[in-house]
Amino acid sequence: MTFQIEYIRRYQIGHKPAPGRPHHFFEHSNNGFLITGYEDGSDWLVSPLGRSTWGKIFRDRPTMAWAISADRRDYHRLHLYILDLPTKSYAEVSGLSMSRAYDIVDYDGERLVLLCPRTAEQGDPTRELVVVDIASAQIAERFLLKGCTHLFDRPIGHTPDGWLVLDASLLGENNEHLYKHGIARIHPYTREMSFELFPGYADVLISPSGQYVLKAGKLLRPELGLSTEPAAMAGFGEGSGIYERWIEVWAVNPLNHVCSLPFEWANYSNAWQFPDRNQIFWQPDETAFWWIQQTSAICVGLDGRSSPPMRLDTYRSICSALPGRIAELALERETTVEVYRLDGSPSADLSHRDAPAPMVVTPSAAELKRQRNAQAALTKIVKAKSELRFTLKTAQAADIVSVIDAITAALDRGLAWFADDGIIKVSVNIAGVPYDEKHFFALVEKHGSAAVPALTRLLAKCRMDADLQRVWSSELEDGQQAFGAAAKALGGIDAGAWIELAKYEMCIDDWHELYFRDEVVPHFIESHGWCEESFALTLADIVQIRGNLGDDFSYSWQRSGLAAAAQAAYAPEAFADFMIGIRDRMLSSPVGTFANFAARVAEGSPSTYGWHNYDRLFDQINGSLTPWEVHLFAQLQDRAGR
């Protein structure tokens, strides 16, 4: 075996330490990394922010690792950490403002190189090169890449003499907005940079050593006797011919065309683009590469000679390319790992063949024991962080409020920290009686106004968490966003809380959340009747959901009783003015559903949903407009787009 793979829960390990070096194993978790393999049997969960995290152990320094973690309050902002595995410590690299548009290069065991926008602002086109010293977790060097406007999401080549080779787009002369596409060579230490134009904007792949550039292309080849005029769908139908696909091989230094490789081994359903970066594996000498798809693998030689495509299911696999056009694919199974050894020798026969029988790897008794211990430790850690558990001796109001405040305080770590597979769990044991979230907040509601301040603080904390749209109190299909039961309890206690509930609804996933409309609003009306606050919350609910009055108009307007209640309590003109005021209040909020909608309207984006879309609304009321509806919609149409 040339590498080691173990399967623990749902985490996959792809690092094998060199002989004589510490055997650390690096496993991804939804909330950080689990480092196992310490000689004393201990484990270490690294989760600085409680958000989704990823990274690797350094190739030439296996006692250290790097980790990227998303900011809890801003999903698009990232933090970089350097991990010291033996000492179980980490340090954040300060001074970085990273967004998700970055590339990272494990440079030489001493330094890490990042290519990223100079700020975390979305849409910032200017790229910066940052060199991070691994030992100190400090920035050692940084400089802007002059004129660089885009780095494509493809692997970066790293030459033996330290140059980085990448696919790039630069501004034209005098910063004219005519981008020039080419291959850039950058040296992180000397700041030297060269750039050569590369023909066309095509799918490009750079080899790990930066020696070669592969360009996927296609050319319309007319069929004999048919017109060369392109059809409506080029490549299909009579008169259009067929696409001839190939891979151009270019040498980098200097940049020149070497040869073209035909796709004679690809079936017609294959796209002409390169597959994902995790599906291309180069041979160590870079004379060939393995093209791994979900149902097959093939070794493509740069000399134009390829192996037959080998059929096998590559899902959840790790590939290792070995010398001599050999590859090993390790495929996860329930209790074992199947290792396929593939011979990529070139052949004139390119017909598909089945992969050879696998070698089944069964862990030894010692390995199974280690896996059980690691799994038990991981389960304990995940369970501890993914459930909010509390125990009370009595159900007095003060004790109940203390639990709500404890939940609010715990959320300083973020909703995602407590969400296992996106579901947040709350359990409270009171005098030996267990309560889940639903029944606990039903009990809270019985304590009346004493719980209102604590419930308000809890919902406010949820609103400020960027993960609210991704965390649920039940399955996504059930549509109960995090702490929806708390919102229902608050609404049942205090009619004046309609403003806080409307603010909470502005920050939820308005495409999937059903609980608020089906439970919170009806419960509010049932508790307080059709008072002014009930009208306000119901109308806010209508304007909130995708900014679209017609989304579920018949329910909100008719089945909820709003239409009859409005006619009983308001004159038509007064009710129209009242609802317009609610609509304008929602629009003026700086956050949430309606703020996003208003921003799209201001940008001139076409509105599929929102106040422009009245056709569905009028379809639902079937033309039976009352004077109240006539006045309301006349004003809405007059304000459309404002």
N, C-alpha and C positions, 0 to 999 in steps of 0.2 A: 504494500500500500504506500502510495506517495503522499497521502493526506489522510486526515482523520475527520470523520463527521459523526456527530451524535445528535439524537433527536430527543429534546426534552420539552414536553408540553407542545407548544407550537413555535418554538424558537429554533432556528437553524444556525449551526456554527460552521464557519468556513475558514478558520485559521488553524494552522498546524505549527506549533513552535519548533524551532530547530533543536536538534539533540543537545542536551545539556543545559538548555535554557528553561526558565520557569514555564510551567504548563498552564498558562492562563487561557481561559475560554471566554469568549466575548459574545454574549447573547443579547439580542434586541428585545426590548419590552415596549409596550405602549407608552410607558412613562419613564423610560431610561434604559440603562444597560445593567445586565446581571453579569458580573465577573465571577467565574468559578474556577476550580482547579488549583486552589491554594493547598500547600502541603498539609496544613492543619485541618483541611476539610471545610474551611469557612467560605462564605460567599460575600459579595459586595454589590449592593444595588446602588447604581449611580443615577440620580434623577435630580439635577439641580433646580429644575423649574417645574417639574410635574407636567411636562408637555411631551409630545412625541419627539423622539431623539434617535439619532443614527450616527454611525462612524465606524472606525476600524483601528486595529492595532497596527503600529508602524511596521512596515516591511523589514527595515534594517535595525529596528530598535524594539524588540518584542516585549520589553518591560513597560512601554509607554503606549498610549493610544490617544486618538483625537475624537472628539464628539461634537456634533452640531445639535443644538436644541432650540426649538421654537419658543419665542416669548409667550408667556401665558396670556398677556393682554393684547398682543398683536401677533396673529398667526404668521404674518409675512416677515416679521423681524426675527433674525436668528442670532444665536450666541455660539461662540466657539470655545471649547474647553480642551485642555490638555490633561490627560489622566495618567497618574503614576500608579501602575497596577500593584507592585509589591507593597507600597505603603498605604494603599487605599485612600488616595487623596487626589484632588483635582484643583485646577486653577483656571479661571476664565481669562481669556485673552482680551484685555481691555482695549478700548479705543477703536473697535470695529463697529461698523454700522452695516450689517450684512442683511441682504434680502435673499430670496430663494433663487435668484439668477446668479449662481456662482459656480465656479469650477475649483476643485481642490486637488493638489498634486503632492503625493508623498515623495519629497524631493531627495533627501540623502541620509535620513536617519538623524540629522541634526536640525533640519529646518523643514517647515511646511510652507508651501506656496499656495496662495489663493489668488484667483482672478475673479473679481466681483465688481458690481457697481460701487461708485465712491460713496454713495449714501444708500440707506435702506428705502428711500423713496421709490415707489413703483414708477416705472417708466424712465428712470434715469439711465441714459444710454452710455455715459462715459464710464469706462472700466478702469479699475485700479489694480495694480499688482502689489500684493502684501506678502512679505516674508516673515514667518513667525519662528522664533527660536524655541525649540521644543523643550530644552532644559529649564528655561526661565518662564515659559509661557508668555513671552513678551514679543511685541512687534520689533523686528530687527531692521526692516527696510520696507518702504512703501513708496510707490510713485505712480502717477497717472500714465496710462498708455495713450499718448498723444494721438488724437484723431480716431481712436478706436471706438466704434459705435455699437458693435455687437460681437459677442462670442457665441458661437453655435454650440448647442448642447450635444457635444460629441467628445470622445476621449481625447486627451491632450498627449502628444508625443513628448518623450523625455530622452534626449540624446545622451550618450555616454559622457560627453564633455559639458553637460549641464544646460544645454539649450532646451527651451520649451517650444514645441511646434504645434500650431493650432490653426484651425479654420476661423477666419476673421473677416470682418467687413470694416473698411475704413472710409472716412470722408474723403471726397475728392480734393483737388488742389484748391487753396483759398477757402477751405471748409464749405465748398459748394455741396448742396444736398443731393449729390449723385454718388451713391455708395459704390465703392469698388471692392469687389470680392476677391480674396486671395488667401495665401498661406503666409502666416507670420511666424518669425523665429525671434524669441525673446530670451535674453539671459538675465535671470533675476539679480545676479550680483553686480554685473557691469552696466546694467540698464541698456545694453545694446539691443537694437531691434531692427530687423530687416523684414521687408514685405515684398512679395512677388504676386502679381496678378494671376488669378486662376480662372480659366474659362468657364463662364456660366455659373448660375446659382443652382447647383445640383447637390444630390446627397453625397456627402464626403465623409470618409473615415480615415483617420491617421493611425499608423501602426504605433505600438507602444514605444519603440525606440526613436520614433520620428523619422525613420528611414524612408517610408513609403506613404503615399496618399492614394486611397482608392476612391474612385468616383463612379457612382452608379448612373448609368445613362440608358436611353432608349431611342431608337430611330424608327420612324415609320417606313417599313419596307413594303412597297406596293406589290400586290400579287400580279402574276403575269397576265397581261391582257386587260387589266382593270385600271380605272382612273386613279390618278394619284391625288385627286382632290379629297381633302379630309371630310368625312361624314360628320353628322351631328355629334356622334360619340366616336371620337377617333379611336381606331383600333378594333372597332366592331362594325359588322355589317358589310354588305357588298359595296365595293368601290373604295374602301378605306385601306385595304391591305392589312398587314399585321405589324405589331411592334417587334422589332428585333432588339433584344436587351443584352447588355454587356457590362463589364466592369473595366474601367480604364485604370491602369497601374501607372503611377507617376513617382519618380524619384524626387526627393525633396531638395537636396543640396548638391548641385543646383536643381531647380525645378524643371523637370523635363519628362515627356511621355516615354514610357518604357514599352508597354504592350497593352493589348485589350483582351480581356477574358470573356468568352461567350457564356451565356447562361444556358448552355445546352443541357445542363443537368437539372434545371428548374422546371417544374410543371407549370402549366399555363395559369394556374390560380395564384402563383407567387407574385407578390408585388415587386416592382423593380427597385424600390428603395431598400436600403440596408435595414435589417431588423434592429431591435433594441441593442444598446451597447453591451448588455449582459448576455447577448446571444452570439457575439463574435469573439472567438478565442484564437489568438495567434500562436503559431508554433514558436518555440524559443529562438530559432534562427530566422524567423520571419520569411521563410520561403513559401509558407502556406498558412491558411487560417481555416478554422472550423466554423461553419455556418450552422448554428443550432436553431431549429424551429421546434414547435411543440410536438410534432410527430415524426421528425427526422433529423439527421445530422449528416453533414458532408464535409470533406476536407477539400478545399479549393487551393490548388497550387498556383503560385505566381508565374509558373512556366506554362500555364494554360492547360495543365493536366489535372484532372480532378478524380476523386474517388466516387464510386456509386453512392447515391443517397441511401442511408441506412435507416430503416423504419424502427422507431421506438418512441415511447411516451417520455418526453423530457421534462414534464411538469414537475416542479419542486426538485430540481436537480442542481448539482454543482459540477462544473466541467474543469478538468485540468489537462492542458495540452502538454504532451511529453515529446522528447526528441524522437525523430524518425517518423513523423506524421502519425503519431499515436495519440489517442485521447482516452481519458477515463471519465466516465459520467457516473456520479453517485446519485441514485434516486431514492428518495425517502419512501419507506413503507411503514406500516403500523409499528412493528417491533424490530425491523431490520433495515439494513441499507443494501440495495442491489448495486453492485459496481460493474458497469459494462466497459470492457476494454475494446476500443474501436481501432481498426487498422485503416488508415487513410491513404494507403498506397494508391497511386493513380491507376486508372483502368480505362480501356477503350470501351468496355461495356458499362454504360451509365444507367442501366435499368435498376429499379429499386430492389433492394434486398433487405431481409430482416437482420437486425443486429444480432451478434452472437449471444449465446446464453450468458446470463450475468453470473458473477461471483457474489454469493449472498454472504454478507458480513453480519454475524451474530455476536453481540457484545459478550465478553467473558463475564464470569460471575462477579469479579471485582468491578468491571465497568458497569454492570447492571446495578450493583450496590451504589456506586457513585452517582449514577443517573437517578436512582430512587432518592438518595439523599438530596441531590440538587433540586429535584422536582419538588420534594417536600419543602425545602427551604424557599423555593420560588413561590409555591402555592401559599405559604405562610405570608410572604412579603406582599404578594398581589392581593390576597384576601384582606390583609391588614389595611392596605391603602385604598381598596376599592369599596369598602363598606363603612358607613357611618353608624357605629354601634354605641348605644348608651343604655345605662341601667339606672333606674330610679326606684326608690323605696315606696314613694307615694305619688299620687297624681295631683298634688297641690299645684295651684297656678304658678307659684314661684319656681317650682321644680320644672314644670312644663316650659316656662319661659327660658329657664337656664339651658335646656336642651336646644331650643331654637337658636339662642345666642351662641351656643357651642358649635352648632352646624355652621352658622355664619362665620365664626372665627376660623373654623377649619377650612373654609373656602378661600382663605388667603393663599392656599397652595394651588387653587384653581379647581374648577369643576372636573377637568380631565383627569386630575390625580385620583379622584374617587370613582371614575367611570370605567368599569370593566366591560370591554366591547361596546362602549358608548352608553351603557346603562348605569345610572347612579343608584345606589341602594342605601336605604335608611332603615334601621331597625332599632326599636326602643323597647326595652323590657321594663315594665312597671309592676312591681310587686309580684314578679313571677309570670306576668301575662305578657306575651310578645305582641308588638304592634308593628306592622309594616308602615310605609310612608302614608298610604291612603288612610288607614285607621288612626294613625297617630295625629294627623292634622284634622281629622274629623273630631278627635278628642279635644284638640286645641281650640276648635271653633266653639265648643261648649263653654269654654272659660271666658268667652266674650272679650270685652275691650281691653282686658289686662294683657292680652297677647298681641294687640295691634301693633305697638311700636316694634316688637321683635320680628313679627312677620314682615313689616315694611322694610326693616333693615336687611332681612334675608333676601327678599326679592330685589332690592337695590343692589346687593352684592352679585346676584345672578346677572342682572342687567349689565354690570360693568365687566363681566367675564366674556372674553371673545369666544369662548367655547360653548356658550349657551346654545347656539344653533346646532351643535353636534352632540349634545348630551341629553339623554332622555330618562324619564322615570319609568318607562316601559318600552316595549318594542316600538320601532319606528312606525310601523303600520297602525299602532294604537294611538299615535299622535299625542302622547302626553310628554311635553317638554319637562326639563328638570324643575322640580318643585312646583309643578302645576297644582298639586293638591294644596300646597301652602297658599297659592293664589286664590283657589276656591274658598279656603277657610277665611282668608282676609276679606274677600268680597262678601261672604255670608255674615261677617261680624259688623263691618263698617261701610255704610253707603258712601261716605266721603273718600273711601280708598279707591274709587273708580279711576282717579288720575294715576295712582301708582300702578294699578292693573293695566291701564292703557299704555303706560310707559314700558311695562314688562312685555306686553304683547308686541310692541314695536321692535323688540330685539330677538324674538323667537324665529324659528324656521317657518315662515308663513306659507311654504309650499307643502309642508307635511303635518304641521301641528293641527290637531282636530279637537283636542281636549278643551281648549279655551272656549271655542265656539259651542261645543256640545255640552260642556259641564259648567265652566266658570260663569259665563254670561247667564244661562238659564237659572243657575243657582242664585246669582245675584238678584235677578228679577223676582224669583220665588221668595227670597228673604225680605226684600224691601218693597215689593210692589212696583207699580209704574210711577215712581217718583222722578224728579228731574235728573238725579244721578243715574237712574236706570236707563232713561233715554240717552244720556250722555255716553254711558259705557256701551250700550248696544250700537249706537251710531258710530262710536270710535271703532268698535269691532268690525263694522261694515267697511269703513274706509281703510282699516289696517290691512286686511287680508289681501295681499298682492296689489294694494291700491285699487281694487277692482270691485265696484258696487255690484256688478253682475256675477261675481264668483259663486255666491250661494244666496242670491237675493231672496228667493222665495222663502227660505228658512228664516233669515234674519228679519225680513220685513213682515211676512204673513204668519208663518207658523209660530214665531216667537211672540206674536201678539202685538208687535210694534205698530202695525198699520192701524188696528182698531184702537189701540191706546192713544196713538197720535191724534186720531180724529176726535176722540173723546176729550182730550186735554188741550188741544191747540187749534187755533185758526190756521188755515192753510199757509198764509203769508208768514205767520209767526213761527210755525214749525220749519218752513223752508229756511228762514233766517237762523233758527237754532241749529239745524243740521249743518248749514254752511259754516257756522262758527266752529263746530267740532272738526269739520274737514280742514279748515284753515289752521286750527290748533295743531292738528297732526302734521300738516305740511311744514309748520314752522319749527318742528323739533330738529335739533342738529344731528340726531342719531336714529338708526332704525330703518324699518321698511320704507316709510314714506319719505325720509330724507334721501334714501337711495333712488327712489322713484323720481323725486323732484330734480335730483342731479341729472338723471338721464334725460328728462324733459328739457332741462336747461341746455344740455349739450346738443339738443336737436335730434336725439335718438328716436326712431319710430317706436311708438308705444303700442305693444300688443295688448297690454293690460293697463289699467289706470282709468283716469277720468275721461279719456277719449273713447273708451270702449263701451258704448251704450247699447249696442245692438243686442247683446246677450241679456242685458237687464230688461229691455222692453219685451224681448221674446218671453221671458219668464213671467211677466205680469199679464201677458196675453192681451194687451191692448185695453185692459179694464182699468184705465187710469182714473183715480179719484181727484178731486180738486187739490188735495194735499200733495199728491204725486205730481200733478201738472205744475204747480208752483215750484216744487222742489227741483224737478228735472229741468225746468226752464232756466233756473238760476245756475244749475250745474253745467248745462250746456253752454251758457253764457260765459262761465269761468273756465271752461276746458282749456287745459294747457297753461293756465296762469299759476 
